[in-house]
Amino acid sequence: MELDLTGKTAVVTGAGRGIGLAVAEALTAEGVRVVGAARTITPELEKASVAAVSADLGTADGATALIDAALTELGGIDILVNNVGGGDADRLGLGGFLDVSDEQWRILFDLNLFSAVWATRAALPSLLERRGAIVNVSSINAHLPAAGPVGYSEAKAALSNLGKRLSEEFGPRGVRVNTVSPGVVGTPLWRDPSGFGAKLAESQGISHEQLLASIGEQFGIASGRISEPEEVAALIAFLVSPRAANIVGADYVIDGGTVKTA
């Protein structure tokens, strides 16, 4: 399907790897001029973007500096994909509510909610002028709190709600805001031997390989497999395109059938 995105501009956060990198690559393939942001710039991101910006998006200054750099590079912003999220596995505990500190809550909310608040606030004047599109990458944890650090599901639920609020306020002014909520995706978060998946496996007393092999069963994934970053990116590319011109305020779950409720 031709998405009619040639010549558009985009900012993608958390674009160094995983879903963000796949989104940058998908948009670039559609003729979009992409500015990708990540804490660590990878060769893959440099190849997939017209500019790669190193930024700490868990801070207001980092998010604002990114948008300023993107406006300088692109001249204006048509598309904003707020993808950055998760958290540094080394700094997060997997204990219960009474076990975790305020610091963990702040880390997770800054990265998974406020990064989108800050980037959206800075980009909105240009998005309004160009009648652009925003996609926030949330998680099925917003609907179904599951395995993960305390604070993560809560931050993602707030992010999903933010998308609804923004769509109500700015949809009538021409800016479309939608949310994509992936289930388990084959990113370094799960597959990297030092990532969250490995830490979760250790907490369960099994090997990382055993965890990856059993994820379909553990999470009740109807399709029997996890999603791939390219599949999530294809959905996001469609949602920011003119082909989705009247999709506003929606939350698309892509999880192989993990969430069983409507």
HELIX and SHEET records of a PDB file:
HELIX    1   1 GLY A   18  ALA A   29  1                                  12    
HELIX    2   2 PRO A   43  ALA A   48  1                                   6    
HELIX    3   3 ALA A   60  LEU A   74  1                                  15    
HELIX    4   4 ALA A   89  ARG A   91  5                                   3    
HELIX    5   5 PHE A   97  ASP A   99  5                                   3    
HELIX    6   6 ASP A  102  PHE A  109  1                                   8    
HELIX    7   7 ASP A  110  PHE A  114  3                                   5    
HELIX    8   8 SER A  115  ARG A  130  1                                  16    
HELIX    9   9 ILE A  140  ALA A  142  5                                   3    
HELIX   10  10 TYR A  152  PHE A  170  1                                  19    
HELIX   11  11 GLY A  171  ARG A  173  5                                   3    
HELIX   12  12 PRO A  188  ARG A  191  1                                   4    
HELIX   13  13 PHE A  196  GLN A  204  1                                   9    
HELIX   14  14 HIS A  208  GLN A  218  1                                  11    
HELIX   15  15 PRO A  229  LEU A  239  1                                  11    
HELIX   16  16 PRO A  242  ALA A  244  5                                   3    
SHEET    1   A 7 ALA A  51  SER A  54  0                                        
SHEET    2   A 7 ARG A  33  ALA A  38  1                                        
SHEET    3   A 7 THR A   9  VAL A  12  1                                        
SHEET    4   A 7 ILE A  79  ASN A  82  1                                        
SHEET    5   A 7 ALA A 133  VAL A 137  1                                        
SHEET    6   A 7 ARG A 176  PRO A 182  1                                        
SHEET    7   A 7 ASP A 251  ILE A 254  1                                        
END                                                                             
